[in-house]
Amino acid sequence: MPYLDGFVIAVPNANRQKFIDHARGFDDLFLEHGATRVIEGWGDDVPDGKVTDFRRAVQATADEAVVFSWVEWPDKATRDAGVKKMMEDPRMDPSNPDNPPMPFDGKRMIFGGFEVVVELKA
């Protein structure tokens, strides 16, 4: 059964292209380590809620967009092995001077792994 990793982050609007460039390089690591698909979505219709919402979840400011991303894996075992390899990969090390800095505040990122329980296809 497929497995998903989901991410929500706040990215300064001024860093949109930096984020896209960062994602294009970084997301290749997911694919290299077993993911089958990676999606990066730049929020353009993210309404304020009455109780909670995406913007509040990541403490997005007026000059930030909400990015919703997910990584699809063939199964949880592949995901667990892939994430372990990624964490050991020097391209993930923020102290490596060859790695560009993240164009967003990673402390405000929310993420989690999800078991697929319903999947419909056209």
N, C-alpha and C positions, 0 to 999 in steps of 0.2 A: 504494500500500500504506500502511495507517495507520502512524503513528509515535507513540511514547510517550515522555514524560518522567516519570521516577519519582523520588520523594523519600521519605526517611525522616528523621524528626526526633524529638527528645525534647522534650516539652512538660510543664511543671509541671502536676500535676493541678489545682492551685489556679487555673490559667489556662485551664481547659477552655473556659469561655464566651468569654473574651477571644480564644482561638484561633479558635473558631467564628465570632465576629464578624469577626475579621481575615480569615479565609479567605473568608467571604461577600463581602467587599469586594474583596479581592485577586484572587480566582479569576475575578471578572468580567473582569479585564484579559486573562486567557488567552482567554476566549471572544470578547472584543472584538477580539483580535488573531489570530483564526483557529482556535482550538482548538474541538473539537466536543463535548468532555465533560471535566469535572474531578471527581475523586473525592477526598474526604478521609476517611480511616478512622482512628478512635480505637481504639488497641489494647485489646482486652479478653481476649485469649487469646494472649499473646506469651511462650512458654516460654523459660526459660534453656537454652542449648545446652551441650554438653560441650566443643566446640571454639570455636564462635562463634555469635552470634545477633544479632537486631535490637537488643536492649538494649545489648550491648557495642559494636555498630557505631557507635552514637551516644552512647555513654557515659552512658546513662540512669541516673539515681539512683532510689532506692526511691520518691521522691515525684514521679516523672515517668512519664508514659505515652509509649509509642511511637506516633507517627502515621505512617501509610503513605499516601502520596498519589500520584496519577498524573494526567497530563494527556494526553488523546488528541487527536491532530492528524490531518488527512486524509492528510498525507504529510510527508516530511522538509523539502521546500522550503517548505511553508507554515509548518512549525515554525520553521525558521531565520529566515524573514522576520518571523514573529510575535514571536520572542524578541528579535530586533534592535529592533523597534518598542517592545517592552516596556522594554528597557534604556534607550531614549531618552525614555520616558514620565516626566514629572515625578512621577507618583504612585508611581513605584518608588524615588525618591530618598530614602534614609533621613535625609538632612540637611534635607529639606523639613519645616518645622515643622507643616505641615498634615497630614503623614502620621503616623499613630499608630505607636509603636514595635512591633517584632515581639514577640509574647508568648512567645518561646522564644529559645534561644541559636543563632543562625544559623551560628556557626562549627562546630557539631557536626552540621549537616545534611549528609546524603550525597545525591547526586543523579546522574542520568545520563540520556542519551537512548538509546532502544532501538528497533531495527528489529523490526517484527513478523515472525516467521518461521512461526508457527502460530497460526491463529485458528479456533476452533470456536464455533458458535452452536447453541442449542437450536432 
